[in-house]
Amino acid sequence: MPKDTPDLLPDAHIDAARYEEMYAASVNDPEGFWGEHGKRIDWIKPYTKVKDTSFAHDNVHVKWFEDGTLNVSANCIDRHLESRGDQTAIIFEPDDPNDEAKHITYEQLAKEVGTFANVLKECGVRKGDRVVLYLPMIPEAAYAMLACARIGAIHSIVFAGFSPDALAARVNGSGAKLVITADGAPRGGRVTELKDNVNKALLHNVLGTRCLVVKRTGDQVAWVGGRDIWYDDLAERVSSDCPPEEMNAEDPLFILYTSGSTGQPKGVVHTTGGYLVYASMTHEYTFDYKDGDVFWCTADVGWVTGHSYIVYGPLANGATTLMFEGVPTYPDAGRFWQVCEKHKVNQFYTAPTAIRALMGKGTGFVEKYDLSSLKLLGTVGEPINPEAWNWYNENVGKGTCPIVDTWWQTETGGHMMTPLPGAHTLKPGAAQKPFFGVQPLVLDPTSGEVVEGNGVEGVLVIADSWPGQMRTVYGDHDRFVQTYFSDYKGYYFSGDGCRRDADGDYWITGRVDDVINVSGHRMGTAEVESALVAHETVSEAAVVGYPHPVKGQGIYCYVTLMNDETPSDELKKTLSDWVRREIGPIAKPDVIQWAPGLPKTRSGKIMRRILRKIAENDFDSLGDTSTLADPSVVDELIENREKG
Ligand code: 6R9
């Protein structure tokens, strides 16, 4: 039994016995279980069919509640108006602590979203159209999401830190009719010129995509007449009343681009009914959310965590959700805790990378604030190391707040494995137990056989569908099947490795594919490689992750230059800036090593396993290098390894 972990929450929704009982019901009779829990949201036309899913390689399909109809924004707003119209739905905390926070009630939210929805209609957006959001973390981001949902348009949010090129790829990939942006995004005391980025992204746009601009900074922006529209100009002309569109449970709600191990990011498609049931249920049970609590998820709405746990889950539950525009270290490393004190936050959910960054600044910044409102803490995005877990527990939770370490993915829509705070004695660093309806299995990576029993390790797959699961890759169902259902037939393959300990608890060991996790941001090494080789001086590039004390993983690039190029530190900087410009600041390389040659098999395949070991400074376990076309390149790379 682990010591030094907080006690279970005494009056939680789910205690140990209830977890066992509900979990057994959820896997023994998924139809019955979800048929019942699907009723937690309001349906216009109730479903009669609950589950029609198959992971069989030649027939992958996922449908939940397929003959039911509903509207997500009505579930997040209208149904709360009678009982909690005056309650705060969204607390907005701006970047600058001296600017006033906003409290938006459900009543106000209804008007804002109704207005936004009518503005979208004025812009010609109709049911089924795609709308890209490229916005700061301001309430308008939530209004825009809910407004799309209200009229049946499909939103695709692009994180405001992505470059114009990355934005253009997503606008084109989704065939968006409209991009919604702001003049600028203040963050950490600096402003990102979002509208400028959109101008660049739409420069070669052939879809006729228009641009709706919300005012945030009031800065001057370059304007393209006939294409660009100020939100305020339309908002003052339209009604705030917009009836919700009746949507089928399986109509798409949003597309969210995410990185995989190969090729360009894929558009993960989530649909209406199952997603909302799953997001709201996980929000309530994982965080033990109770009426009146103030819930704060520090993610950006550009990531799935922001979709499910800033907007859809909390609002479907009638919660008060906090939206923070800034960063943890501005104006100083006490900002998170200052905001917790100011708004009396009850549940706080963040990423291990943020905890590690703040840990490095000392405990003084935490001790300054009264954190007694906190009941529960959460983490997401990457494995949390014990040092960070203990620091979080001792200094933020004061040893009394359970920490839920939630393992899940853009693809899964909501939490897949996490301890529940009233049911599971915590183990620092473990995702521990499957959520209801989730059937994890450990497979032997080579044979693909199921590994039974405890005290085992392998790759993590899921045996059957859950309502929050992604339905397809936008416009490419084949890629969906290839990516998730082909390596291990009959299962959903997560891309993660895991260990099941002696007690049957799960520990995520990290990605087993070419996806890296930098400060909780997911990235395909292939994306960074293709950005590098797009530079005229680069002939070839191979990118791997390596352990980084704060970011979790850093980006290590091996670069082979064109024959007539001379390596220099200046060129390294040029390439690093280039990648930053091509993809965005989150993809900026940490290390570039010149590689006169890369280790390749005789068939020309780059042996990343070896490159990973060199980047990790682990030269003793390089494995068999004799199959390489030219084994001597390995010695050269080891000799010239760069320090991360
Ligand atoms: C929600 C989100 C998914 C990948 C996932 C895994 C890693 C997420 C984790 C975790 C260990 C946790 N990951 N949560 N690893 N423990 N609690 O992060 O989605 O951006 O799609 O990333 O993140 O490797 O496969 P996404």
Residues whose N, C-alpha, C, O or C-beta is under 5 A from the ligand:
A	BS01	6R9	T379 V380 G381 E382 P383 D405 T406 W407 W408 Q409 T410 S494 D496 I508 G510 R511 G520 R522
